[in-house]
Amino acid sequence: MGAERKKDFHRMIGDRIKSAREGAALTQKELSERLEFRDRQTLSSIETGERKITSEELLSVIRVLDKDLDFFTDPFRLVGEGRFSWRAQASADELELFEEQARGWIAAYRALGEDLGETFSPLTRRLNLTNRSSFEDSWDAAERLNQEWDLGPRPASILPRVAEEKLDILVLHVDMQGLNISGAACHLPEFDTILINRRDREGRRAFDFAHELFHVLTWLSMPPERIDTERPRGYTARKIELLANNFAGALLIPRGSILEHWNRRGRKEIHNWINRTADEFGVTAIALYYRLRALDLIPASERTLVDESRLTWNGRRPEPGKLAPLFSANYMRRVRKALDRGFLSERRAASLLGVTLDELGSLMKTYGLSPEPVRAAGDGA
């Protein structure tokens, strides 16, 4: 481990001590007294990574703050860092449990990248929007991004792949079985992550991804709430979510493309036409309906006849055996490299991913990676 890596390790321990101290509502002076440090400056230097903590001091910190050793030393955990925004209606306990698992996946990706010397490219592409922007501004931003990324007339199917390439973000397709969670975004200084429930219908997956992409591209100017609900509290939170929804609709249903479809509609019954057209775009019927309303295409006389309960299309349900593979190609390539270099054992990799050893081999094979056993490595990173 080089000098710079050691410095990062000491800084990580310091950051986690600070996080645990603040979680316990202790000041530096109060914790220093409990640890029997000579003065507060000793703890301050440890928390900033300027001073290396001794083994004896760390044992005292573990005892006083009531944390295990891994809390302070495991690089495959996010402690006091990584801000999440969840599209969920799960209970607080369920969400906390799943978030801890997600933190492990993301932390592992970062730690393995550092071990492999793979540099991170912090997101530089941002949308020039604030919570004072209009919905028209969000539509325009989406249309510009569509053109810039050459997403074409039906972006839904290619958007995750293109966003991953253009922004160097991490996209994870994961299982959220039994939980009312459809997706999330996580912000770290090094990179951003979008998690999508791979078992949702395609229309919902597409909209959730585009919605989370908005948060990734505006996190600094408009940090979202931790839980993104249908009816957020407070004017600012509501405005941010409405901007995200309008951006997602405009990105997935480009103006020129939907105008072309609308002009060919003729006298087709409105509910059937919206359901069928939503299928063509790979979006939900409700998303398409609100996009039509935003563009003021549906005449007022016909709008009064629309019954939203009849707009039932939510996209095709993934067929058994045809789900998007777990995680992503980029993620699994990094795990494979770490296995080959001996930075990770197969048992440790399987534990981090929450799969069996056999499932790990099958997952590697799915992504065209070698499933064969690698040279022995310790159970740690």
N, C-alpha and C positions, 0 to 999 in steps of 0.2 A: 504494500500500500504506500503510494507516494506521499510526499509532504503535503501536497495540496489536498489529497483525499483524507489524510489524517486531520487536517485543519477543518475540513467539512464535517468529519465525524464528531470532532469536539464541539463544533458549532451546533450540530444536530442535537447532541446531548444537552447543551446549554439552552437551546430553544425549547426542548421538551421539559426541562426543569422549570423554565419560566411559565410554560403552558400549564403544568401541574400546579405550580404555586398560585397562579391566577385563578385556576379552577377551584383551589381551596380557599380563595379569598384572603391570601396572606400577602403582606408587603415584603419587600426584600429584607427590611430590618427584622420583621417578625420571624421569617424563615431562618435568617442568619442566626438569630438568638437560639432557635430550637436546634439548629445544627451545631451550635457552640463555635461558630466562626468568630474570629477575632474582631472583624468589622463587616459592615454591609458591602464594602467594596470588593471583598473576596467573592461573594456570591454574584455581584454585578459582573465581575470579570469572567466568571464561569458561564453565566448566562449568555454573554456576548461571544463566547468562544475564544476570548483572549487568553484565558488561563485553563490549563488542562485539569480536570477534576481527578483526584486520586481514587483508588479503589475503595479505601476506607470512607472517604467523603460520599462516594456514590451509594455505598451501603446505607449510610446515614440518611441520605435523601430518600432512598427507597422505603426505609422504615418510617420516616416522618411524614412523607407524602402518601404513603400507603399505595404504592404502585409496584408492579413487577419489573424485573430487570429489562425485559423486552420493550416495555413502554419507553425506556430511555435509549436503548441501543439497537433496536431492530430497524434496519433501513427499509424493510418491507411493510412499514406502517406509516400512515400520515397522522401525525400528532400535532394539533394546534395549527394546521395548515390545510389548504385545500378547501375552498368554499363550494358548497353544492347548492343547486336549485333543482328540486324534484317536481315532476308532474305526477302527483300522487294524491290518493285519498286513503292511504294506509294509516293504521294507528301509529302513534308516536313510537311505541316499542318495536313494531315491525319495521318501520322506516329506519330506526337507529341501528337495528341488527343488520339490515341489508346495506346500509351506508358503510358500516364497518367492513363488510365484505368488499364493497366497491373500493373503499380506501386501500385495501390490501392489493387489489389488482393494479390500481394506478400507481401505488408506491413501488410495487415490484417492477413495473415497466420503467419507472424512472431510475431505480437503483441498478437494474441490469444495464440500462443504457450508460450509466456512469461507469460501471465496471468494464463495459465493452468499449468505452471511449467514443460512443456515438453521441455527437453533440445535439443539443436541443436548439430549435429555432423558435424563440418566443414569437407569438402571433403579432404581426405588424399590420395586417389588414384589419381596419376597424371601420364601422359605419359611422358616418358623420351625423349621428342622431342623438337627441337628448329627450328627456321626458316632456320637453316643451315642443317637440316636433309634431307635425300633423300626421294624420293617417296617410295623406297624399305623399308626404315625405317618405314614409316607410314603403309605400308602393313603388315610388321612384327608385329608392335604394335597391329594392328587390329586382326591378327591371334592369338596372345597371349591372348588378351582379350576374344576372342571367346572361347578359350579353358578354360581360367580361370573361365569364367561365365557359361560354359557349354551351349552355345547358340545353338548348333546343326548345321545341314546342311542348315537350312533355318531360319535365326535369325529374319527376319523382323517383324513377328507377335508378338514375345515375348520380343523384345529388350527394349521397353519403360518400361514394368513392371519390368524386371530384373535390368535395370539400376537404377530405382527408389529404388529398394530394396538394391542393392549392394552399392550405393553411398549416400543414404539418401538425394537425391535431390528431388525437387518438380517438378512434371510433370503436366502441365495444358493443357487440350484439350479445345480450345476456338473457338468461331465464329469470323471470320475475313471477314464477308460478305461485298462485295462492295469494298474491299481493296485488293491490289495486295501484300499481305503479306502471306508467307507460314509458317513462324516460327521465333523463336527468342531464344536467351539465355540471362540470366541475372545473373550477379555475385554479390553476397553479401558476407561479411566475414563469416556470419553464415551458409549460404547454397546457392546452385545454383538452378536455375529454367530453365526448357526448356518449351517453349510454342509452341504448334502445332495447325495448322488450321485443325479442325476436319472435315471440308467439302472438303478438298482436296482429290484427288484420293489416294488409298492406297500406290501406288508406290512412289509418291512424298512425302507423309507423312513419309514413312520409310526412304527415303534418307535424308530428311530435319532433321529428328530426329538424325540420325547417324552423320550428318554433325555438328549439334549443340552439340552433345555429345563430338565430338572432341574438340570444343572450350571450353566446360566445363572442360575437362581433361587437357587442355594446357593453360588455361587462364593466369596463372602467368608467364609462359615462352613466350607465344605468344598471348598477348591480341588482340582480333580481332577488326576490324573497327566497328563503330556503325551501318553502313549500309553495309551489305554483298551483293555486286552486282556481276553480271556475269563477269564484267571486272573491277576489282578494280584497282585503280591508285597506282603506285609505286611498285617497285620490291618486297619489303617485304610483302605488303598486298596481292599481287598476289600469292606469294609463300605460304603464310599461307592458303589461300583459296584452292589452288591446293593440299596442304597436307591434308586439311580437306576432300576434295572430294575423294582423293585416299584412305584415311582412311575409309570413309563411304562405298565406293565400296567394299573394302576388308572385312569389317566387315559384310556387308549384303550378300556378295557372297563369301563364303570361298573357298579358292583355291582347296582343295580336292573335295568339292562338285561340283564345276563347271567343274573340270577336268572329273569327272565321267559322267556328262551330255554330255560334249563335245565328249568324247570317244564313246558315244552311238548315236551320231548324224547321223552317216552314210552319206547318200547323200541328206539329206533334205535341201531344199532351205534356204539360210542363213537368209533372212529377216523374213520369217515365223517362222523359228526355234528360232530366238532371241526373237520375240514377244511372242511366246508360253512359252519359258523357263523363260522369265522375269515374266510372270504370275505365274509360279510355285514358283519362289523365292519371289514374292511379291514386286518386284522392277520395275523400269521403263526399257523399252527396251534400252534407251540410256545409262543408268547406266551399264546395262549388257554388252552392246557393248564395252564401254570403259574399263570395267574390262577384257574382252576377249583380247582387244588390249594390256592392261598392262601386261597380262600374255603371250603375244606373241603367242596366240593360232590360230588366223586367218592367214592362209598363205598369203603372200604378193600378190599373184596372185588373191586371192579371195577378199582381202581387197579393191582392186581398184574397185571392182564391187558393194561395199556396198553403198547404198543411204540412208543417215541418215533420210531423210524425210519419208522413208517407215518404220522406226522403231517407230511405233506409240503407242505402248502399254505403258500406264502410270498408270496401276493398275485399279482396279475396283472402280467405283464411289460409295460412301456410299449410300445405299438405303434409301429412306424416312422412318423415324421411326427406322432406324438401325444405326444412327450416334453414335459414341462414346459419352457417357454422358459428359456433361459440367464439366470442372475442373478435379477432380480426386477423388478416394475413400479416400485417405489420407486427401485431402483438406476438403472434406465435413464432414469427421469424426471429424475434428478439429472444424469446425463450429458447428456441432451438440453438441459437448461437451461444447462449449462456451455458447450455448443457454441453455443447461441443468443447467449450473452453474450460469446463470444469468449475465454473462459477456457481453452479447450481446442480444438485442431484435430481434425478428423476422423481424420487419420493418427495423432495421438497417442492419441486415444480407442481406435482399433482396436488399437493396440499394447498399451495397458494391459489391454484385455479379451482379448487373444490371438485376435483374429478379423481377417479381411480387411475391406477397406472395403465390399465388396459384402455381406458377412455382417453388418456393422454396420448397414447400411441395412435389411436384412431383419429384423434383431432389433428395430430401432426400429419397423418396421411391425407386427411381431407384437404389440407392446405398444400399438399405436394411436398411435404418435408419428410425427411428420413425418420421413421418411427423406431429404428433399431436402437438398442441400448448403447449408451455412450460410456466412456471410461469412468471409473469410479470417482465420485466426488463426495465431500462431506455433506452431512445433512443440512448444514447452514448455507448461507449465500456464498 
